[in-house]
Amino acid sequence: MAIRRCSGLFLAIFLLLHFNCLNAQSDTVRGQRTPRIVNIVNFIRLIEPRDPAVTKDVLYETVASQVALMKKYHLGGTFLLQYDALIDPRYQRLLKSLPRDQFEIGAWWELPQPLIERSGIKWRGKYAWDWHSDIGFSVGYTPEQRERIIDTYFADFKKIFGYYPRSVASWVIDAYSLDYMYDKYRIVASANCKDQVGTDGFTLWGGYWNQAYYPSRINAYMPAQHAEKQLPVPVFRMLGSDPIRQYADGSSVTTLEPVYGHAGGNEQWINWFFQTFSNDPALGFNYTQAGQENSFTWEAMRKGLELQMPIIARLKKEGKIRVETLEQSGRWFRKSYRLTPATTFAVTKDLGESDQKTLWYDSRFYRTNLLWKHGRLRIVDIHLFNEAVPDKYLHAVTTVNQSFFYTLPVVDGFQWGARGNPEGFRLMALKDGKEEDISGGDPIFTHAGSKTAHVLWPSVNGRFEIDLDEDKLSITAKDSPALDWFLDLNVAANAHTPLEKVDSTEATYIFDGHTYRLNVAQGSIGSGSPGSLYRIRPRNGRIVLRLADQSLQERR
């Protein structure tokens, strides 16, 4: 018995060292640590009509305080100007005084009254800056009007700073505007809002979850699959989303924004976020955006920024992160990637006492999110990308205070589940005549090459290996050939899904007028348990899901 216990101990030590080695190796490519990039982006409005206490002076002092704090910690960054702030002499003097090799000045694409009227268009807003989608954003104007607005802004920017802006960002930008800005003015980078549902009238849901992507020429939110169909301007995802809670409640704001006391203004959350951002395995590169718009005022953001900036400075000094301007990151992305890359964002240790683990995987074909909670796995999100699907505002305008940007949902855990408890594919098994979730230990995240993420998950039923490739996902059971296991796609009782039909190897969906399919390349589809849309069973111990929209004409 002593010999068996001793050999078991040696085996345990070997496995522990092996897994630690895997995690150590998983964060390198050709011996180099994958980049972790931080953009500090603050955008500037001249007025804040929603609160009379937020005067022009309060807004200006907020920006001046941001500049002072960044200089204190020797951190450069990007300041983006709304047009009314662009033409204000105080902001011009302040921003022109910044070192050009450390700070970038660019465009914040909200459209106030002076810009609209100088472009020869009648102002429809209630205030000189109106934050509603149909008034303060490009989606509220015709393509011809958008061109005039862009020309006005870029011409005046050049008169003031002597060059055209290289970076343009906003909560939402339509494809027509982004295309025009690139073709005529050769912008280098853009950024849009994090994924959210309905917050402030903006819905962006199902896109490339974090990092950056090359958009389709006809859809600024949709990653393109082929070089000839893409706009060669990387779009970075803003605000530093919590990779677990921001998704579980897509109408909340749990981000790096310093004004939120439960997140970017909370010391425990900040330390956890930067720990996972800088140390957990990452395929390709990891990215986050720090900073805040001046409308929130210095008093509201001061605590959060004063907590964040020294951490960012320390991580930079330690060589764990790169702090860049948005333009610098855009140029690096263009140099590094011909097409939208595959990337991951992993969490191996959650905040506080939570035992949750997660892995986001994005490629030019799809995104997915794997979530472990209480030792059980759910695939809570799969969205497909198709460059041929235009955004709603390519030629049309919104006439309401709403704008909507979507991709193609196969699994939508937030919208098809309960708030704070996303549903999705459950990994299950039949044991003693009873269907139950498979339980296990901590997943091990690794990757090989530039496109494939690998997950090794030790469960009570043996090992499962999950491979996330650019256009497919596979799950393989190891060590338990007799195990009766499967995936059940569970949804809430009142969920409205776009599923149309299933057959033995395909599930067909119709969303927003577009038909697409989930193809099971290995395994089969059938009926599941009550509460599930369908069940996928393995063949020869393996399930392979093909995750490229089948309507795409592959030219690889």
C-alpha positions in Angstrom: 0.0 0.0 0.0 2.9 2.4 0.8 4.4 1.8 -2.6 1.1 2.5 -4.3 0.6 5.7 -2.3 4.1 6.8 -3.1 3.7 6.2 -6.8 0.4 8.1 -6.7 2.1 11.0 -5.0 4.8 11.0 -7.7 2.1 11.0 -10.4 0.3 13.9 -8.8 3.5 15.9 -8.5 4.3 15.1 -12.2 0.9 16.2 -13.3 1.1 19.4 -11.3 4.5 20.2 -12.7 3.3 19.3 -16.2 0.2 21.6 -16.0 2.3 24.4 -14.6 4.7 24.0 -17.5 1.7 24.1 -19.9 0.5 27.3 -18.4 4.0 28.8 -18.5 4.4 27.8 -22.2 0.9 28.8 -23.2 1.6 32.5 -23.0 4.5 32.5 -25.4 4.8 32.2 -29.2 8.3 31.4 -30.5 9.7 32.1 -27.0 8.2 35.6 -26.9 5.4 36.6 -24.5 2.2 37.5 -26.2 1.7 41.3 -26.1 -0.6 42.9 -23.6 -1.6 46.4 -24.9 -3.2 49.2 -22.9 -4.6 52.3 -24.6 -5.4 55.2 -22.2 -8.1 57.0 -24.1 -9.9 60.0 -22.8 -12.4 61.8 -24.9 -13.5 65.4 -24.5 -16.9 67.1 -24.8 -17.2 70.9 -24.5 -20.6 70.9 -22.7 -22.7 68.6 -20.6 -26.4 69.7 -20.8 -27.7 66.8 -18.7 -26.3 68.4 -15.5 -26.1 72.2 -14.9 -23.4 71.6 -12.3 -21.1 70.3 -14.9 -19.9 73.5 -16.5 -17.4 74.1 -19.2 -14.8 74.9 -16.6 -15.5 71.6 -14.7 -15.1 69.7 -17.9 -11.9 71.5 -18.8 -10.4 71.0 -15.3 -11.2 67.3 -15.6 -9.1 67.0 -18.8 -6.3 69.0 -17.2 -6.3 66.7 -14.2 -6.2 63.6 -16.5 -3.1 65.1 -18.2 -1.4 65.8 -14.9 -2.0 62.3 -13.6 -0.7 60.7 -16.8 2.4 62.9 -16.7 3.0 62.0 -13.1 3.2 58.3 -13.9 5.0 58.9 -17.3 2.1 57.4 -19.2 1.2 58.6 -22.7 -2.2 58.1 -24.3 -4.9 59.4 -26.7 -7.2 62.3 -26.3 -10.2 62.3 -28.7 -12.0 65.6 -29.4 -15.7 66.1 -30.0 -16.0 68.9 -32.6 -17.1 71.6 -30.1 -14.1 70.9 -28.0 -11.9 70.8 -31.1 -12.7 74.4 -31.9 -12.3 75.6 -28.3 -9.1 77.6 -27.8 -8.5 76.3 -24.3 -8.4 72.7 -25.4 -6.3 73.6 -28.4 -3.6 75.2 -26.1 -3.7 72.4 -23.6 -3.4 69.6 -26.2 -0.8 71.3 -28.4 1.4 71.5 -25.3 1.6 67.7 -25.0 4.7 65.9 -26.3 3.8 64.5 -29.7 5.9 61.3 -29.1 3.8 60.4 -26.1 0.3 61.7 -26.8 -2.1 61.4 -29.7 -4.9 63.8 -30.6 -7.8 62.3 -32.5 -11.5 62.5 -33.2 -14.4 61.5 -30.9 -17.3 60.9 -33.3 -20.3 62.4 -31.6 -21.8 65.2 -33.6 -22.7 68.4 -31.9 -24.6 71.4 -33.2 -21.6 73.5 -34.5 -20.4 70.6 -36.6 -23.8 69.9 -38.1 -24.6 73.5 -38.9 -21.1 74.2 -40.4 -21.8 71.2 -42.7 -24.9 72.9 -44.0 -27.4 70.7 -42.2 -30.3 71.7 -40.0 -29.8 70.9 -36.3 -32.6 68.8 -34.8 -31.3 68.5 -31.3 -32.7 69.9 -28.0 -29.3 71.0 -26.9 -26.1 72.0 -28.6 -24.9 68.5 -27.9 -27.7 65.9 -28.0 -26.7 62.4 -27.0 -29.5 60.6 -28.8 -28.7 58.1 -31.6 -30.7 59.9 -34.3 -29.1 63.3 -33.6 -25.7 63.0 -32.0 -24.3 60.1 -34.1 -23.6 59.4 -37.7 -26.4 56.7 -37.9 -28.9 59.5 -37.8 -27.7 61.1 -41.0 -27.8 60.1 -44.7 -24.7 58.9 -46.4 -24.4 62.2 -48.3 -24.7 64.2 -45.1 -22.1 61.9 -43.4 -19.6 62.8 -46.1 -20.2 66.6 -45.5 -19.9 66.2 -41.8 -16.6 64.2 -42.1 -15.1 66.7 -44.5 -15.9 69.6 -42.2 -14.4 67.9 -39.1 -11.3 66.7 -40.9 -10.7 70.1 -42.6 -11.0 72.0 -39.3 -8.9 69.5 -37.4 -6.1 69.9 -40.0 -6.3 73.8 -39.8 -5.8 73.5 -36.0 -3.3 70.7 -35.6 -1.6 70.7 -39.1 -2.6 67.1 -39.9 -5.6 64.9 -40.2 -6.6 62.7 -37.2 -5.3 59.2 -37.4 -7.8 57.7 -34.9 -11.5 58.1 -34.8 -13.7 56.4 -32.1 -17.3 56.5 -30.9 -19.8 54.3 -29.2 -21.0 53.4 -32.7 -19.8 54.3 -36.2 -21.5 53.1 -39.3 -19.6 51.3 -42.1 -20.2 54.0 -44.7 -18.6 56.7 -42.5 -15.6 54.5 -41.5 -15.1 53.6 -45.1 -15.1 57.2 -46.2 -12.7 58.3 -43.5 -10.2 55.6 -44.6 -10.5 56.1 -48.3 -10.2 59.8 -48.3 -8.3 60.6 -45.1 -6.4 57.4 -44.4 -7.3 57.0 -40.8 -5.2 54.3 -39.0 -7.4 53.1 -36.1 -10.9 53.2 -34.8 -12.7 52.0 -31.6 -16.3 51.3 -30.7 -18.3 50.4 -27.6 -18.0 47.2 -25.6 -20.8 44.6 -26.2 -24.0 45.7 -24.4 -27.7 45.5 -24.8 -29.7 48.8 -24.7 -27.3 50.9 -22.5 -27.8 54.6 -23.4 -29.7 53.5 -26.5 -26.8 51.5 -28.0 -27.0 47.7 -28.7 -23.8 46.0 -29.9 -24.1 42.3 -29.4 -22.3 39.3 -30.7 -19.2 40.9 -32.2 -15.5 40.3 -31.8 -15.6 40.4 -28.0 -12.4 42.2 -27.2 -9.0 43.0 -28.7 -9.5 44.3 -32.3 -10.7 43.2 -35.8 -10.8 44.3 -39.4 -14.5 45.1 -40.2 -16.4 44.3 -43.3 -16.6 47.2 -45.8 -20.4 47.1 -45.4 -20.6 46.5 -41.6 -18.4 48.2 -39.2 -19.4 45.8 -36.4 -18.9 42.6 -38.4 -15.4 41.1 -38.8 -14.6 40.3 -42.4 -13.3 36.9 -43.5 -11.4 37.9 -46.6 -8.9 40.7 -47.3 -10.7 42.0 -50.3 -13.9 42.4 -48.3 -12.4 44.0 -45.2 -11.7 47.6 -44.3 -8.0 47.7 -43.4 -8.7 49.8 -40.2 -8.5 47.8 -37.0 -11.5 48.5 -34.7 -10.6 48.1 -31.0 -13.2 47.3 -28.4 -13.5 49.9 -25.7 -13.9 50.1 -21.9 -12.2 47.0 -20.5 -15.1 44.7 -20.0 -15.3 42.2 -17.1 -15.0 38.9 -19.1 -17.5 37.2 -16.7 -20.0 39.7 -15.3 -20.3 42.1 -18.1 -21.5 39.3 -20.3 -23.7 37.7 -17.7 -25.6 40.9 -17.5 -25.3 42.6 -20.8 -27.3 45.6 -19.8 -25.0 46.5 -16.9 -21.7 48.4 -16.9 -18.9 46.3 -15.3 -15.8 47.7 -16.9 -12.5 49.4 -16.3 -14.2 52.8 -16.4 -13.1 54.5 -13.1 -16.5 56.0 -12.2 -18.1 52.6 -11.4 -17.5 51.8 -7.8 -18.1 48.1 -8.2 -15.6 47.8 -11.0 -13.1 50.3 -12.4 -13.4 52.4 -9.2 -13.0 49.4 -6.9 -9.5 48.5 -5.7 -10.1 44.8 -5.4 -11.7 44.6 -8.9 -8.9 46.7 -10.4 -6.2 44.5 -9.0 -8.0 41.3 -10.1 -8.6 42.7 -13.6 -5.0 43.7 -14.2 -3.8 40.4 -12.7 -5.8 38.3 -15.1 -5.1 40.7 -18.0 -1.4 40.7 -17.7 -0.7 37.1 -16.4 -3.4 34.7 -17.7 -2.8 32.9 -21.0 -3.6 34.9 -24.1 -3.5 33.8 -27.7 -2.4 36.5 -30.2 -2.5 39.5 -27.9 -4.5 41.0 -25.1 -6.0 44.5 -25.1 -7.8 46.9 -22.8 -8.7 50.5 -22.9 -8.4 52.7 -19.8 -9.6 56.3 -19.4 -12.9 58.1 -19.2 -14.9 60.9 -20.9 -14.7 64.2 -19.1 -18.5 64.4 -18.8 -18.3 62.3 -15.6 -16.0 65.0 -14.0 -12.8 64.6 -12.1 -14.3 64.1 -8.7 -16.2 61.1 -9.9 -13.3 59.4 -11.7 -10.4 60.6 -9.5 -10.3 57.7 -7.1 -10.5 55.0 -9.9 -7.8 56.7 -12.0 -5.5 57.2 -9.0 -5.8 53.5 -8.3 -5.3 52.4 -11.9 -2.5 54.6 -13.1 0.2 53.4 -10.7 -0.7 49.8 -11.5 -0.4 50.5 -15.3 2.9 52.2 -14.7 4.3 49.4 -12.6 3.2 46.7 -15.2 4.7 48.8 -17.9 8.0 49.0 -16.0 8.0 45.3 -15.4 7.6 44.7 -19.1 4.2 42.9 -18.7 2.2 45.4 -20.7 2.7 48.0 -23.5 1.1 51.4 -23.1 0.4 52.9 -26.5 -1.6 55.5 -28.3 -4.6 54.2 -30.3 -2.7 55.2 -33.5 0.4 53.2 -32.4 -1.7 50.1 -31.7 -3.5 50.5 -35.0 -0.2 50.6 -36.9 1.1 47.6 -35.0 -2.0 45.6 -35.8 -1.8 46.5 -39.5 1.9 45.4 -39.5 1.2 42.2 -37.6 -2.0 40.9 -39.2 -3.2 40.7 -42.8 -6.5 39.3 -41.6 -8.4 39.5 -38.3 -6.4 37.2 -36.0 -7.6 34.5 -33.5 -7.2 35.7 -29.9 -8.3 34.7 -26.5 -9.0 36.4 -23.1 -8.8 33.9 -20.2 -9.6 34.0 -16.5 -8.0 31.3 -14.4 -8.9 32.8 -11.0 -12.0 34.9 -10.6 -12.7 37.8 -8.3 -13.0 37.1 -4.5 -14.4 33.8 -3.5 -16.0 33.0 -6.9 -14.7 29.8 -8.5 -15.7 30.8 -12.0 -13.2 30.4 -14.9 -13.7 31.6 -18.5 -12.2 31.6 -21.9 -13.2 34.0 -24.7 -12.1 32.9 -28.2 -12.5 35.2 -31.3 -11.5 34.7 -34.9 -12.6 36.1 -38.2 -15.3 33.5 -38.4 -16.9 33.3 -35.0 -16.6 34.0 -31.3 -17.4 31.7 -28.3 -17.3 31.9 -24.6 -16.6 28.9 -22.3 -17.6 29.3 -18.7 -16.9 27.1 -15.7 -19.0 27.6 -12.6 -19.1 25.3 -9.6 -17.0 22.8 -11.6 -19.4 22.6 -14.5 -18.9 23.7 -18.1 -21.3 25.7 -20.2 -20.6 27.1 -23.7 -22.6 30.2 -23.1 -22.0 32.1 -26.4 -21.4 31.3 -30.1 -21.9 34.0 -32.7 -21.0 33.6 -36.4 -19.5 36.4 -38.6 -20.4 37.0 -42.2 -18.8 39.9 -44.2 -21.8 39.9 -46.6 -24.3 41.0 -44.0 -24.6 44.8 -44.0 -25.2 46.8 -41.0 -28.6 48.5 -40.7 -27.2 52.0 -41.3 -25.1 51.4 -44.4 -27.6 53.5 -46.4 -30.5 54.0 -44.0 -30.8 56.2 -40.9 -32.2 55.7 -37.5 -35.1 57.9 -36.5 -35.3 56.9 -32.9 -32.9 57.0 -29.9 -31.7 53.4 -30.6 -29.1 51.8 -32.8 -28.6 48.1 -33.2 -25.5 46.2 -34.3 -25.6 42.4 -34.3 -23.9 39.3 -35.7 -25.4 35.8 -36.1 -26.3 34.0 -32.8 -26.0 30.2 -32.5 -25.9 30.4 -28.7 -26.7 33.6 -26.9 -26.4 32.8 -23.2 -27.4 36.3 -22.0 -30.4 36.8 -24.2 -31.6 33.2 -24.0 -31.0 32.8 -20.3 -31.8 34.6 -17.0 -30.2 37.9 -16.0 -26.9 37.1 -14.3 -27.1 33.4 -15.2 -26.4 32.8 -18.9 -27.6 29.6 -20.5 -26.0 27.6 -23.3 -24.6 24.2 -24.2 -24.2 22.1 -21.1 -21.7 19.2 -21.1 -23.7 16.3 -19.7 -23.7 12.5 -19.3 -26.1 9.7 -18.6 -25.2 7.9 -15.4 -27.3 5.2 -13.8 -30.2 6.2 -16.0 -30.0 9.9 -14.9 -28.9 12.9 -17.0 -26.6 15.2 -15.1 -24.0 17.9 -15.7 -20.4 16.6 -15.8 -18.3 18.0 -13.0 -14.6 18.6 -12.9 -11.5 20.5 -11.7 -9.8 23.6 -13.1 -9.4 23.9 -16.9 -5.8 24.3 -18.2 -5.6 26.9 -21.1 -2.8 26.6 -23.6 -2.3 27.3 -27.3 -0.2 26.1 -30.2 0.7 28.4 -33.1 -1.2 31.5 -33.9 -4.8 30.2 -34.4 -5.6 27.4 -32.0 -6.5 27.5 -28.3 -6.5 24.3 -26.3 -8.3 23.5 -23.1 -7.5 20.4 -21.0 -10.3 19.8 -18.5 -9.9 17.0 -15.9 -13.4 15.8 -14.9 -14.8 13.1 -12.7 -15.5 11.2 -15.9 -12.0 11.5 -17.3 -10.3 14.2 -19.3 -12.0 16.4 -21.9 -9.9 18.2 -24.5 -11.4 21.3 -26.3 -9.8 22.7 -29.3 -10.8 26.1 -30.6 -9.6 26.6 -34.2 -10.2 29.5 -36.6 -13.4 28.0 -38.1 -14.3 25.1 -35.8 -14.6 23.8 -32.2 -14.0 20.3 -31.1 -14.6 18.4 -27.9 -12.9 15.0 -27.3 -13.4 12.7 -24.3 -10.3 10.9 -23.1 -10.0 7.9 -20.8 -13.7 7.0 -20.7 -14.7 5.3 -23.9 -17.9 3.9 -22.5 -19.1 7.3 -21.2 -22.5 8.4 -22.6 -21.9 12.1 -22.9 -23.5 14.9 -25.0 -24.1 18.6 -25.3 -27.6 20.0 -24.6 -28.5 23.5 -25.7 -30.5 24.9 -22.8 -32.5 28.1 -22.8 -34.9 29.9 -20.4 -38.5 29.0 -20.7 -39.5 32.4 -22.2 -36.5 32.7 -24.5 -37.1 33.7 -28.2 -34.5 32.1 -30.4 -33.9 32.2 -34.1 -33.7 28.4 -34.4 -35.8 27.2 -37.4 -35.1 23.5 -37.6 -32.6 20.7 -37.0 -31.7 17.6 -38.8 -29.1 14.9 -38.1 -26.1 17.1 -38.8 -27.3 20.7 -39.0 -29.2 23.3 -37.0 -30.7 26.0 -39.2 -31.3 29.6 -37.9 -32.8 32.7 -39.3 -31.9 36.0 -37.7 -32.7 39.4 -39.0 -33.5 38.0 -42.4 -30.3 36.0 -42.8 -30.3 32.2 -42.9 -27.2 30.4 -41.4 -26.4 26.9 -40.0 -24.4 25.2 -37.3 -22.9 22.2 -39.0 -21.9 19.2 -36.9 -18.9 17.8 -38.8 -18.5 14.9 -36.3 -21.4 13.8 -34.2 -25.2 14.0 -34.6 -28.1 16.3 -33.6 -31.3 15.1 -32.0 -33.8 15.9 -29.4 -32.6 16.9 -25.9 -34.1 17.0 -22.4 -37.0 19.3 -21.5 -35.8 23.0 -21.7 -33.2 22.3 -24.4 -33.4 23.2 -28.1 -31.5 20.2 -29.2 -28.8 17.7 -28.3 -25.4 17.0 -29.9 -24.0 13.5 -29.4 -20.4 12.6 -30.2 -19.1 10.0 -32.7 -16.1 8.0 -31.7 -15.8 10.1 -28.5 -15.6 13.4 -30.3 -17.9 16.3 -31.3 -16.7 18.8 -34.0 -18.7 21.9 -34.7 -18.0 23.8 -37.9 -18.3 27.5 -37.1 -18.0 29.3 -40.4 -21.2 30.6 -41.8 -22.0 28.2 -44.6 -23.2 30.9 -46.9 -19.7 32.2 -47.2 -17.8 31.2 -50.3 -14.5 30.1 -49.0 -11.5 31.3 -51.0 -8.7 30.1 -48.8 
